[in-house]
Amino acid sequence: MTETAAHVIAATLEKAGVKRVYGVVGDSLNGFTDALRERGKMAAARDCGLKTVFVRRPLEYGPNRAGPPQPSQSWELSVDDLVELAAALGL
């Protein structure tokens, strides 16, 4: 795994004792969210009572991709896109 700035930030926050990070995930925060997931912090979020969702986004890298990514851990919901997530949440 290549260490990115997001990985350094996640490690620094963990060493400082930060327990929660709030924000709307997407676009510029994707690297940071990935760094937290790789450190096992999404499981910690579930342990605190937060709900987690895995969004596959099968068309993100184009139609010739081998297949959408699969969840590597347990999630409350696993969907293909945000439209499916909204439907699953009754929105």
Protein Blocks (a to p, Z undefined) as FASTA:
>chain_A
ZZdfklmmmmmmmmnopabdcddeehjlmmmmmmmmmnopmmmmmmnopacdddfklmln
ojkbgbdcddfbdcfbdcfblmlmmmmnoZZ
